[in-house]
């Protein structure tokens, strides 16, 4: 077979196979399906909206109890005693009239909050006591 005959027969075969492929109907709305779209006009399923949740504040430690050198109950930022819950928001340790924000209230030395009496306030801790003994709330 000569080269010219080969090219003609190849072109004829390509034309025949193109004629065998059904034509794609044109859209009636005049819009064109975007690349990657679903065939048959099916719409992609809508994804559920992303839930936005705030992470817990990093300054809040997990309330866990440890024992201090004198046997006092020591908590970091929060204390869940079962009969009372305490959470220190901040401490203002100044030479005169120090106070701490505990459970949203300003507590000073001598005040009672949730049945516990404030004994001392330092830059890093609030010392309290109740009938069950001393308790320390530490802050970072």
VEXZATI-999357 format. One record per residue (C-alpha): x, y, z. Coordinates in pm, 1 decimal. Example, Ala and Ser with C-alpha at 12.3 -4.5 7.8 and 13.67 -1.06 7.14 Angstrom:
BEGIN
<node><X>1230.0</X><Y>-450.0</Y><Z>780.0</Z></node>
<node><X>1367.0</X><Y>-106.0</Y><Z>714.0</Z></node>
***
This chain:
BEGIN
<node><X>0.0</X><Y>0.0</Y><Z>0.0</Z></node>
<node><X>132.1</X><Y>338.0</Y><Z>-92.2</Z></node>
<node><X>159.9</X><Y>616.6</Y><Z>154.0</Z></node>
<node><X>-108.2</X><Y>823.0</Y><Z>-19.2</Z></node>
<node><X>-355.1</X><Y>533.3</Y><Z>-15.7</Z></node>
<node><X>-280.9</X><Y>470.7</Y><Z>354.8</Z></node>
<node><X>-352.2</X><Y>833.4</Y><Z>447.3</Z></node>
<node><X>-678.5</X><Y>831.6</Y><Z>251.9</Z></node>
<node><X>-798.3</X><Y>508.3</Y><Z>411.0</Z></node>
<node><X>-708.2</X><Y>637.0</Y><Z>759.9</Z></node>
<node><X>-898.2</X><Y>961.7</Y><Z>696.6</Z></node>
<node><X>-1200.4</X><Y>766.3</Y><Z>572.7</Z></node>
<node><X>-1196.9</X><Y>543.9</Y><Z>882.9</Z></node>
<node><X>-1180.5</X><Y>849.2</Y><Z>1110.1</Z></node>
<node><X>-1474.1</X><Y>1010.5</Y><Z>928.3</Z></node>
<node><X>-1679.0</X><Y>691.8</Y><Z>958.7</Z></node>
<node><X>-1616.7</X><Y>660.7</Y><Z>1332.7</Z></node>
<node><X>-1703.9</X><Y>1028.1</Y><Z>1387.4</Z></node>
<node><X>-2033.2</X><Y>975.4</Y><Z>1206.7</Z></node>
<node><X>-2112.5</X><Y>678.8</Y><Z>1434.2</Z></node>
<node><X>-2083.1</X><Y>893.8</Y><Z>1752.2</Z></node>
<node><X>-2422.4</X><Y>1043.9</Y><Z>1841.4</Z></node>
<node><X>-2430.8</X><Y>1420.5</Y><Z>1842.2</Z></node>
<node><X>-2467.2</X><Y>1596.4</Y><Z>2176.4</Z></node>
<node><X>-2787.5</X><Y>1799.1</Y><Z>2185.1</Z></node>
<node><X>-2738.3</X><Y>2167.2</Y><Z>2245.1</Z></node>
<node><X>-2879.2</X><Y>2301.8</Y><Z>2570.2</Z></node>
<node><X>-3216.4</X><Y>2471.3</Y><Z>2531.4</Z></node>
<node><X>-3139.4</X><Y>2741.6</Y><Z>2787.0</Z></node>
<node><X>-2831.3</X><Y>2859.3</Y><Z>2609.3</Z></node>
<node><X>-2609.9</X><Y>2777.1</Y><Z>2907.6</Z></node>
<node><X>-2313.6</X><Y>2549.3</Y><Z>2881.8</Z></node>
<node><X>-2242.0</X><Y>2278.8</Y><Z>3137.8</Z></node>
<node><X>-1929.6</X><Y>2375.6</Y><Z>3334.4</Z></node>
<node><X>-1631.6</X><Y>2142.7</Y><Z>3322.9</Z></node>
<node><X>-1659.7</X><Y>1879.2</Y><Z>3592.2</Z></node>
<node><X>-2038.9</X><Y>1923.2</Y><Z>3606.3</Z></node>
<node><X>-2269.3</X><Y>1627.8</Y><Z>3647.2</Z></node>
<node><X>-2423.8</X><Y>1478.0</Y><Z>3329.2</Z></node>
<node><X>-2795.5</X><Y>1494.8</Y><Z>3269.4</Z></node>
<node><X>-2834.3</X><Y>1832.6</Y><Z>3441.6</Z></node>
<node><X>-2809.4</X><Y>1680.5</Y><Z>3790.7</Z></node>
<node><X>-2711.6</X><Y>1928.1</Y><Z>4058.1</Z></node>
<node><X>-2431.2</X><Y>1840.9</Y><Z>4300.0</Z></node>
<node><X>-2555.6</X><Y>1766.0</Y><Z>4649.6</Z></node>
<node><X>-2526.8</X><Y>2058.0</Y><Z>4887.8</Z></node>
<node><X>-2267.8</X><Y>2016.5</Y><Z>5160.0</Z></node>
<node><X>-2382.2</X><Y>2076.6</Y><Z>5516.7</Z></node>
<node><X>-2271.4</X><Y>2412.8</Y><Z>5654.3</Z></node>
<node><X>-1955.3</X><Y>2404.4</Y><Z>5858.4</Z></node>
<node><X>-2018.0</X><Y>2429.8</Y><Z>6228.5</Z></node>
<node><X>-1822.2</X><Y>2710.1</Y><Z>6388.7</Z></node>
<node><X>-1733.0</X><Y>2641.1</Y><Z>6747.4</Z></node>
<node><X>-1503.7</X><Y>2843.7</Y><Z>6963.1</Z></node>
<node><X>-1212.3</X><Y>2654.3</Y><Z>7110.7</Z></node>
<node><X>-1193.0</X><Y>2656.1</Y><Z>7486.4</Z></node>
<node><X>-980.4</X><Y>2939.4</Y><Z>7624.6</Z></node>
<node><X>-620.1</X><Y>2832.7</Y><Z>7651.1</Z></node>
<node><X>-581.8</X><Y>2986.1</Y><Z>7997.0</Z></node>
<node><X>-839.1</X><Y>2745.8</Y><Z>8140.5</Z></node>
<node><X>-670.4</X><Y>2434.2</Y><Z>8266.7</Z></node>
<node><X>-850.3</X><Y>2108.4</Y><Z>8329.3</Z></node>
<node><X>-980.4</X><Y>2119.5</Y><Z>8685.3</Z></node>
<node><X>-773.0</X><Y>1863.9</Y><Z>8866.5</Z></node>
<node><X>-689.8</X><Y>1837.2</Y><Z>9229.1</Z></node>
<node><X>-342.7</X><Y>1787.0</Y><Z>9368.5</Z></node>
<node><X>-215.0</X><Y>1805.8</Y><Z>9722.5</Z></node>
<node><X>18.7</X><Y>2077.6</Y><Z>9842.8</Z></node>
<node><X>306.2</X><Y>2030.4</Y><Z>10090.4</Z></node>
<node><X>78.9</X><Y>2108.7</Y><Z>10386.9</Z></node>
<node><X>-192.8</X><Y>1873.2</Y><Z>10258.8</Z></node>
<node><X>-410.3</X><Y>2150.9</Y><Z>10116.8</Z></node>
<node><X>-622.2</X><Y>2087.1</Y><Z>9808.5</Z></node>
<node><X>-460.5</X><Y>2259.8</Y><Z>9510.5</Z></node>
<node><X>-646.0</X><Y>2337.8</Y><Z>9187.0</Z></node>
<node><X>-532.5</X><Y>2516.2</Y><Z>8871.7</Z></node>
<node><X>-773.1</X><Y>2796.8</Y><Z>8772.7</Z></node>
<node><X>-1092.2</X><Y>2593.0</Y><Z>8837.4</Z></node>
<node><X>-1209.6</X><Y>2375.5</Y><Z>9123.9</Z></node>
<node><X>-1508.7</X><Y>2143.4</Y><Z>9111.6</Z></node>
<node><X>-1556.2</X><Y>2025.1</Y><Z>9467.6</Z></node>
<node><X>-1886.2</X><Y>1850.2</Y><Z>9412.5</Z></node>
<node><X>-2061.8</X><Y>2079.4</Y><Z>9657.1</Z></node>
<node><X>-1916.5</X><Y>2401.3</Y><Z>9509.5</Z></node>
<node><X>-1744.9</X><Y>2515.9</Y><Z>9192.1</Z></node>
<node><X>-1485.8</X><Y>2792.5</Y><Z>9177.1</Z></node>
<node><X>-1319.3</X><Y>2955.1</Y><Z>8878.0</Z></node>
<node><X>-1060.2</X><Y>3233.4</Y><Z>8899.6</Z></node>
<node><X>-1089.7</X><Y>3485.0</Y><Z>8617.1</Z></node>
<node><X>-797.8</X><Y>3702.8</Y><Z>8728.2</Z></node>
<node><X>-603.8</X><Y>3824.6</Y><Z>9030.3</Z></node>
<node><X>-517.5</X><Y>4184.6</Y><Z>9116.9</Z></node>
<node><X>-233.2</X><Y>4148.3</Y><Z>9366.6</Z></node>
<node><X>-147.7</X><Y>4489.5</Y><Z>9498.7</Z></node>
<node><X>-1.3</X><Y>4588.9</Y><Z>9836.9</Z></node>
<node><X>-327.3</X><Y>4743.8</Y><Z>9956.5</Z></node>
<node><X>-661.2</X><Y>4570.3</Y><Z>9906.1</Z></node>
<node><X>-574.1</X><Y>4282.6</Y><Z>9667.7</Z></node>
<node><X>-869.9</X><Y>4103.4</Y><Z>9510.9</Z></node>
<node><X>-950.5</X><Y>3820.8</Y><Z>9272.9</Z></node>
<node><X>-1239.9</X><Y>3772.0</Y><Z>9033.1</Z></node>
<node><X>-1389.4</X><Y>3435.3</Y><Z>9130.2</Z></node>
<node><X>-1709.7</X><Y>3309.4</Y><Z>8966.2</Z></node>
<node><X>-1763.2</X><Y>3656.5</Y><Z>8822.6</Z></node>
<node><X>-1747.4</X><Y>3830.1</Y><Z>9162.6</Z></node>
<node><X>-1470.4</X><Y>4036.1</Y><Z>9320.5</Z></node>
<node><X>-1343.1</X><Y>3850.6</Y><Z>9628.5</Z></node>
<node><X>-1121.0</X><Y>4011.7</Y><Z>9891.4</Z></node>
<node><X>-944.5</X><Y>3867.5</Y><Z>10195.1</Z></node>
<node><X>-1210.7</X><Y>3774.4</Y><Z>10449.6</Z></node>
<node><X>-1493.3</X><Y>3738.9</Y><Z>10194.3</Z></node>
<node><X>-1688.4</X><Y>3414.4</Y><Z>10162.5</Z></node>
<node><X>-1769.6</X><Y>3272.4</Y><Z>9821.4</Z></node>
<node><X>-1951.6</X><Y>2941.3</Y><Z>9764.4</Z></node>
<node><X>-1902.8</X><Y>2860.0</Y><Z>10132.7</Z></node>
<node><X>-1524.2</X><Y>2911.1</Y><Z>10127.9</Z></node>
<node><X>-1349.7</X><Y>3200.0</Y><Z>10303.0</Z></node>
<node><X>-1066.7</X><Y>3387.5</Y><Z>10128.8</Z></node>
<node><X>-752.2</X><Y>3378.7</Y><Z>10346.5</Z></node>
<node><X>-486.2</X><Y>3528.8</Y><Z>10117.9</Z></node>
<node><X>-434.8</X><Y>3659.2</Y><Z>9765.0</Z></node>
<node><X>-91.2</X><Y>3652.1</Y><Z>9597.1</Z></node>
<node><X>5.6</X><Y>3722.5</Y><Z>9234.8</Z></node>
<node><X>-28.0</X><Y>3351.3</Y><Z>9146.4</Z></node>
<node><X>-283.7</X><Y>3203.8</Y><Z>9386.1</Z></node>
<node><X>-587.5</X><Y>3252.2</Y><Z>9605.1</Z></node>
<node><X>-588.1</X><Y>3067.8</Y><Z>9938.7</Z></node>
<node><X>-926.9</X><Y>2974.3</Y><Z>10082.7</Z></node>
<node><X>-1063.6</X><Y>2742.0</Y><Z>10349.8</Z></node>
<node><X>-1387.6</X><Y>2574.2</Y><Z>10447.9</Z></node>
<node><X>-1492.1</X><Y>2308.0</Y><Z>10700.4</Z></node>
<node><X>-1304.7</X><Y>2045.4</Y><Z>10492.1</Z></node>
<node><X>-973.4</X><Y>2228.6</Y><Z>10509.2</Z></node>
<node><X>-752.7</X><Y>2465.3</Y><Z>10311.1</Z></node>
<node><X>-781.9</X><Y>2505.7</Y><Z>9935.0</Z></node>
<node><X>-554.1</X><Y>2683.3</Y><Z>9685.1</Z></node>
<node><X>-657.1</X><Y>2812.8</Y><Z>9342.7</Z></node>
<node><X>-348.0</X><Y>2870.1</Y><Z>9127.4</Z></node>
<node><X>-329.0</X><Y>3072.5</Y><Z>8807.8</Z></node>
<node><X>-59.6</X><Y>3053.4</Y><Z>8539.5</Z></node>
***
